[in-house]
Amino acid sequence: MDSLITAFEIVFPAVVVGLIAFFIISRYLRYEETRQKFSIDKARLEIVIPARMQAYERVILFLERTQPESLVRRILRSNTSARSFQTDLVSAVRSEYEHNISQQIYVSLAAWAMVKTATEETIRLINVAGSKIPANNLASELAERILEISSQIGKFPTHMAIEHIKKEFAQYFFQTNQTTIEE
Protein backbone atom coordinates (compact mmCIF):
# COMPACT_ATOMS: atom_id res chain seq x y z
CA MET A 1 0.00 0.00 0.00
CA ASP A 2 2.86 2.35 0.85
CA SER A 3 4.36 1.72 -2.56
CA LEU A 4 0.99 2.58 -4.16
CA ILE A 5 0.82 5.85 -2.24
CA THR A 6 4.43 6.65 -3.14
CA ALA A 7 3.71 5.93 -6.82
CA PHE A 8 0.61 8.11 -6.64
CA GLU A 9 2.62 10.92 -5.04
CA ILE A 10 5.08 10.75 -7.96
CA VAL A 11 2.66 10.12 -10.83
CA PHE A 12 -0.08 12.58 -9.84
CA PRO A 13 2.13 15.71 -9.88
CA ALA A 14 3.73 14.52 -13.14
CA VAL A 15 0.28 14.12 -14.74
CA VAL A 16 -0.80 17.54 -13.46
CA VAL A 17 2.38 19.17 -14.78
CA GLY A 18 1.97 17.32 -18.10
CA LEU A 19 -1.65 18.52 -18.47
CA ILE A 20 -0.70 22.08 -17.62
CA ALA A 21 2.16 21.95 -20.12
CA PHE A 22 -0.19 20.49 -22.75
CA PHE A 23 -2.74 23.30 -22.31
CA ILE A 24 -0.07 26.01 -22.32
CA ILE A 25 1.59 24.61 -25.44
CA SER A 26 -1.73 24.12 -27.27
CA ARG A 27 -2.79 27.71 -26.48
CA TYR A 28 0.58 28.98 -27.65
CA LEU A 29 0.31 26.99 -30.90
CA ARG A 30 -3.22 28.36 -31.53
CA TYR A 31 -1.94 31.88 -30.88
CA GLU A 32 0.95 31.37 -33.31
CA GLU A 33 -1.41 29.94 -35.94
CA THR A 34 -3.72 32.94 -35.58
CA ARG A 35 -0.77 35.31 -35.75
CA GLN A 36 0.52 33.63 -38.91
CA LYS A 37 -2.93 33.78 -40.55
CA PHE A 38 -3.16 37.46 -39.66
CA SER A 39 0.30 38.07 -41.09
CA ILE A 40 -0.60 36.25 -44.32
CA ASP A 41 -3.90 38.14 -44.60
CA LYS A 42 -2.09 41.43 -44.03
CA ALA A 43 0.47 40.65 -46.72
CA ARG A 44 -2.30 39.59 -49.10
CA LEU A 45 -4.20 42.83 -48.48
CA GLU A 46 -1.07 44.85 -49.15
CA ILE A 47 -1.06 43.33 -52.63
CA VAL A 48 -4.79 43.01 -53.36
CA ILE A 49 -6.02 46.43 -52.22
CA PRO A 50 -3.75 48.46 -54.51
CA ALA A 51 -4.57 46.13 -57.41
CA ARG A 52 -8.28 46.47 -56.70
CA MET A 53 -8.04 50.26 -56.46
CA GLN A 54 -6.22 50.34 -59.78
CA ALA A 55 -8.90 48.14 -61.32
CA TYR A 56 -11.63 50.60 -60.32
CA GLU A 57 -9.57 53.42 -61.81
CA ARG A 58 -9.08 51.49 -65.05
CA VAL A 59 -12.77 50.62 -65.31
CA ILE A 60 -13.71 54.29 -64.88
CA LEU A 61 -11.13 55.28 -67.48
CA PHE A 62 -12.49 52.64 -69.86
CA LEU A 63 -16.05 53.87 -69.40
CA GLU A 64 -15.02 57.49 -69.89
CA ARG A 65 -13.08 56.63 -73.06
CA THR A 66 -16.00 54.68 -74.54
CA GLN A 67 -18.68 57.29 -73.98
CA PRO A 68 -20.08 58.24 -77.40
CA GLU A 69 -18.99 61.89 -77.10
CA SER A 70 -15.47 60.91 -76.13
CA LEU A 71 -15.19 58.29 -78.86
CA VAL A 72 -16.38 60.64 -81.57
CA ARG A 73 -13.96 63.39 -80.54
CA ARG A 74 -11.01 61.04 -80.29
CA ILE A 75 -11.51 59.01 -83.49
CA LEU A 76 -13.19 61.40 -85.97
CA ARG A 77 -11.15 62.12 -89.09
CA SER A 78 -12.71 64.49 -91.58
CA ASN A 79 -11.82 62.66 -94.78
CA THR A 80 -13.29 59.25 -93.81
CA SER A 81 -16.53 57.67 -94.92
CA ALA A 82 -19.34 57.07 -92.45
CA ARG A 83 -18.97 53.29 -92.79
CA SER A 84 -15.23 53.39 -92.14
CA PHE A 85 -15.80 55.67 -89.15
CA GLN A 86 -18.47 53.31 -87.80
CA THR A 87 -16.04 50.39 -88.10
CA ASP A 88 -13.31 52.39 -86.37
CA LEU A 89 -15.64 53.33 -83.50
CA VAL A 90 -16.85 49.77 -82.93
CA SER A 91 -13.26 48.47 -83.13
CA ALA A 92 -12.12 51.06 -80.60
CA VAL A 93 -14.85 50.09 -78.12
CA ARG A 94 -14.15 46.37 -78.51
CA SER A 95 -10.41 46.89 -78.22
CA GLU A 96 -10.79 48.96 -75.05
CA TYR A 97 -13.14 46.33 -73.60
CA GLU A 98 -10.77 43.46 -74.37
CA HIS A 99 -7.87 45.43 -72.91
CA ASN A 100 -9.77 45.87 -69.63
CA ILE A 101 -11.61 42.56 -69.39
CA SER A 102 -9.34 41.26 -66.63
CA GLN A 103 -10.55 44.03 -64.31
CA GLN A 104 -13.76 42.09 -63.74
CA ILE A 105 -12.04 39.94 -61.11
CA TYR A 106 -11.64 43.00 -58.88
CA VAL A 107 -15.12 44.54 -59.12
CA SER A 108 -18.47 43.11 -58.13
CA LEU A 109 -20.56 41.04 -60.51
CA ALA A 110 -23.17 43.81 -60.63
CA ALA A 111 -20.55 46.42 -61.52
CA TRP A 112 -19.07 44.30 -64.29
CA ALA A 113 -22.54 43.55 -65.66
CA MET A 114 -23.11 47.31 -65.91
CA VAL A 115 -19.75 47.75 -67.67
CA LYS A 116 -20.65 45.01 -70.13
CA THR A 117 -24.12 46.50 -70.75
CA ALA A 118 -22.63 49.96 -71.28
CA THR A 119 -20.18 48.51 -73.81
CA GLU A 120 -22.93 46.67 -75.69
CA GLU A 121 -25.19 49.73 -75.68
CA THR A 122 -22.41 51.96 -76.99
CA ILE A 123 -21.79 49.56 -79.86
CA ARG A 124 -25.53 49.34 -80.50
CA LEU A 125 -25.82 53.15 -80.55
CA ILE A 126 -22.99 53.37 -83.09
CA ASN A 127 -24.59 50.72 -85.29
CA VAL A 128 -28.08 52.25 -85.08
CA ALA A 129 -26.68 55.64 -86.02
CA GLY A 130 -24.67 54.00 -88.81
CA SER A 131 -27.77 52.34 -90.22
CA LYS A 132 -29.43 55.76 -90.57
CA ILE A 133 -26.60 57.26 -92.65
CA PRO A 134 -25.66 56.17 -96.18
CA ALA A 135 -22.32 54.33 -96.15
CA ASN A 136 -20.60 56.79 -98.50
CA ASN A 137 -21.50 59.89 -96.49
CA LEU A 138 -18.85 61.66 -94.46
CA ALA A 139 -17.83 60.52 -90.99
CA SER A 140 -18.89 63.90 -89.62
CA GLU A 141 -22.52 63.12 -90.51
CA LEU A 142 -22.33 59.86 -88.57
CA ALA A 143 -20.69 61.71 -85.68
CA GLU A 144 -23.55 64.21 -85.62
CA ARG A 145 -26.10 61.39 -85.68
CA ILE A 146 -24.37 59.55 -82.83
CA LEU A 147 -24.27 62.69 -80.69
CA GLU A 148 -27.89 63.48 -81.53
CA ILE A 149 -29.13 60.01 -80.54
CA SER A 150 -26.92 60.02 -77.45
CA SER A 151 -28.36 63.34 -76.28
CA GLN A 152 -31.91 62.02 -76.70
CA ILE A 153 -31.28 59.00 -74.50
CA GLY A 154 -30.84 60.99 -71.32
CA LYS A 155 -28.76 58.93 -68.93
CA PHE A 156 -26.69 56.63 -71.10
CA PRO A 157 -25.67 53.24 -69.63
CA THR A 158 -22.06 54.41 -69.50
CA HIS A 159 -23.02 57.21 -67.10
CA MET A 160 -25.02 54.79 -64.94
CA ALA A 161 -22.09 52.37 -64.84
CA ILE A 162 -19.70 55.16 -63.84
CA GLU A 163 -22.00 56.20 -61.00
CA HIS A 164 -22.31 52.60 -59.81
CA ILE A 165 -18.54 52.04 -59.94
CA LYS A 166 -17.92 55.24 -57.97
CA LYS A 167 -20.44 54.24 -55.30
CA GLU A 168 -19.02 50.75 -55.07
CA PHE A 169 -15.49 52.12 -54.81
CA ALA A 170 -16.50 54.49 -52.01
CA GLN A 171 -18.38 51.74 -50.22
CA TYR A 172 -15.51 49.29 -50.46
CA PHE A 173 -12.62 51.60 -49.64
CA PHE A 174 -14.18 54.17 -47.32
CA GLN A 175 -16.99 52.37 -45.49
CA THR A 176 -15.76 48.77 -45.21
CA ASN A 177 -16.43 48.69 -41.47
CA GLN A 178 -20.12 49.49 -41.89
CA THR A 179 -21.21 47.59 -44.99
CA THR A 180 -20.05 44.95 -47.41
CA ILE A 181 -20.31 44.82 -51.16
CA GLU A 182 -22.31 42.10 -52.82
CA GLU A 183 -20.02 40.02 -54.97
C-alpha positions as CSV (number, residue, x, y, z in Angstrom):
1,M,0.0,0.0,0.0
2,D,2.9,2.3,0.8
3,S,4.4,1.7,-2.6
4,L,1.0,2.6,-4.2
5,I,0.8,5.9,-2.2
6,T,4.4,6.7,-3.1
7,A,3.7,5.9,-6.8
8,F,0.6,8.1,-6.6
9,E,2.6,10.9,-5.0
10,I,5.1,10.8,-8.0
11,V,2.7,10.1,-10.8
12,F,-0.1,12.6,-9.8
13,P,2.1,15.7,-9.9
14,A,3.7,14.5,-13.1
15,V,0.3,14.1,-14.7
16,V,-0.8,17.5,-13.5
17,V,2.4,19.2,-14.8
18,G,2.0,17.3,-18.1
19,L,-1.6,18.5,-18.5
20,I,-0.7,22.1,-17.6
21,A,2.2,21.9,-20.1
22,F,-0.2,20.5,-22.7
23,F,-2.7,23.3,-22.3
24,I,-0.1,26.0,-22.3
25,I,1.6,24.6,-25.4
26,S,-1.7,24.1,-27.3
27,R,-2.8,27.7,-26.5
28,Y,0.6,29.0,-27.7
29,L,0.3,27.0,-30.9
30,R,-3.2,28.4,-31.5
31,Y,-1.9,31.9,-30.9
32,E,1.0,31.4,-33.3
33,E,-1.4,29.9,-35.9
34,T,-3.7,32.9,-35.6
35,R,-0.8,35.3,-35.7
36,Q,0.5,33.6,-38.9
37,K,-2.9,33.8,-40.5
38,F,-3.2,37.5,-39.7
39,S,0.3,38.1,-41.1
40,I,-0.6,36.3,-44.3
41,D,-3.9,38.1,-44.6
42,K,-2.1,41.4,-44.0
43,A,0.5,40.6,-46.7
44,R,-2.3,39.6,-49.1
45,L,-4.2,42.8,-48.5
46,E,-1.1,44.9,-49.1
47,I,-1.1,43.3,-52.6
48,V,-4.8,43.0,-53.4
49,I,-6.0,46.4,-52.2
50,P,-3.7,48.5,-54.5
51,A,-4.6,46.1,-57.4
52,R,-8.3,46.5,-56.7
53,M,-8.0,50.3,-56.5
54,Q,-6.2,50.3,-59.8
55,A,-8.9,48.1,-61.3
56,Y,-11.6,50.6,-60.3
57,E,-9.6,53.4,-61.8
58,R,-9.1,51.5,-65.0
59,V,-12.8,50.6,-65.3
60,I,-13.7,54.3,-64.9
61,L,-11.1,55.3,-67.5
62,F,-12.5,52.6,-69.9
63,L,-16.0,53.9,-69.4
64,E,-15.0,57.5,-69.9
65,R,-13.1,56.6,-73.1
66,T,-16.0,54.7,-74.5
67,Q,-18.7,57.3,-74.0
68,P,-20.1,58.2,-77.4
69,E,-19.0,61.9,-77.1
70,S,-15.5,60.9,-76.1
71,L,-15.2,58.3,-78.9
72,V,-16.4,60.6,-81.6
73,R,-14.0,63.4,-80.5
74,R,-11.0,61.0,-80.3
75,I,-11.5,59.0,-83.5
76,L,-13.2,61.4,-86.0
77,R,-11.1,62.1,-89.1
78,S,-12.7,64.5,-91.6
79,N,-11.8,62.7,-94.8
80,T,-13.3,59.2,-93.8
81,S,-16.5,57.7,-94.9
82,A,-19.3,57.1,-92.5
83,R,-19.0,53.3,-92.8
84,S,-15.2,53.4,-92.1
85,F,-15.8,55.7,-89.1
86,Q,-18.5,53.3,-87.8
87,T,-16.0,50.4,-88.1
88,D,-13.3,52.4,-86.4
89,L,-15.6,53.3,-83.5
90,V,-16.8,49.8,-82.9
91,S,-13.3,48.5,-83.1
92,A,-12.1,51.1,-80.6
93,V,-14.9,50.1,-78.1
94,R,-14.2,46.4,-78.5
95,S,-10.4,46.9,-78.2
96,E,-10.8,49.0,-75.0
97,Y,-13.1,46.3,-73.6
98,E,-10.8,43.5,-74.4
99,H,-7.9,45.4,-72.9
100,N,-9.8,45.9,-69.6
101,I,-11.6,42.6,-69.4
102,S,-9.3,41.3,-66.6
103,Q,-10.6,44.0,-64.3
104,Q,-13.8,42.1,-63.7
105,I,-12.0,39.9,-61.1
106,Y,-11.6,43.0,-58.9
107,V,-15.1,44.5,-59.1
108,S,-18.5,43.1,-58.1
109,L,-20.6,41.0,-60.5
110,A,-23.2,43.8,-60.6
111,A,-20.5,46.4,-61.5
112,W,-19.1,44.3,-64.3
113,A,-22.5,43.6,-65.7
114,M,-23.1,47.3,-65.9
115,V,-19.8,47.7,-67.7
116,K,-20.7,45.0,-70.1
117,T,-24.1,46.5,-70.7
118,A,-22.6,50.0,-71.3
119,T,-20.2,48.5,-73.8
120,E,-22.9,46.7,-75.7
121,E,-25.2,49.7,-75.7
122,T,-22.4,52.0,-77.0
123,I,-21.8,49.6,-79.9
124,R,-25.5,49.3,-80.5
125,L,-25.8,53.1,-80.6
126,I,-23.0,53.4,-83.1
127,N,-24.6,50.7,-85.3
128,V,-28.1,52.2,-85.1
129,A,-26.7,55.6,-86.0
130,G,-24.7,54.0,-88.8
131,S,-27.8,52.3,-90.2
132,K,-29.4,55.8,-90.6
133,I,-26.6,57.3,-92.6
134,P,-25.7,56.2,-96.2
135,A,-22.3,54.3,-96.1
136,N,-20.6,56.8,-98.5
137,N,-21.5,59.9,-96.5
138,L,-18.9,61.7,-94.5
139,A,-17.8,60.5,-91.0
140,S,-18.9,63.9,-89.6
141,E,-22.5,63.1,-90.5
142,L,-22.3,59.9,-88.6
143,A,-20.7,61.7,-85.7
144,E,-23.6,64.2,-85.6
145,R,-26.1,61.4,-85.7
146,I,-24.4,59.6,-82.8
147,L,-24.3,62.7,-80.7
148,E,-27.9,63.5,-81.5
149,I,-29.1,60.0,-80.5
150,S,-26.9,60.0,-77.4
151,S,-28.4,63.3,-76.3
152,Q,-31.9,62.0,-76.7
153,I,-31.3,59.0,-74.5
154,G,-30.8,61.0,-71.3
155,K,-28.8,58.9,-68.9
156,F,-26.7,56.6,-71.1
157,P,-25.7,53.2,-69.6
158,T,-22.1,54.4,-69.5
159,H,-23.0,57.2,-67.1
160,M,-25.0,54.8,-64.9
161,A,-22.1,52.4,-64.8
162,I,-19.7,55.2,-63.8
163,E,-22.0,56.2,-61.0
164,H,-22.3,52.6,-59.8
165,I,-18.5,52.0,-59.9
166,K,-17.9,55.2,-58.0
167,K,-20.4,54.2,-55.3
168,E,-19.0,50.8,-55.1
169,F,-15.5,52.1,-54.8
170,A,-16.5,54.5,-52.0
171,Q,-18.4,51.7,-50.2
172,Y,-15.5,49.3,-50.5
173,F,-12.6,51.6,-49.6
174,F,-14.2,54.2,-47.3
175,Q,-17.0,52.4,-45.5
176,T,-15.8,48.8,-45.2
177,N,-16.4,48.7,-41.5
178,Q,-20.1,49.5,-41.9
179,T,-21.2,47.6,-45.0
180,T,-20.0,45.0,-47.4
181,I,-20.3,44.8,-51.2
182,E,-22.3,42.1,-52.8
183,E,-20.0,40.0,-55.0
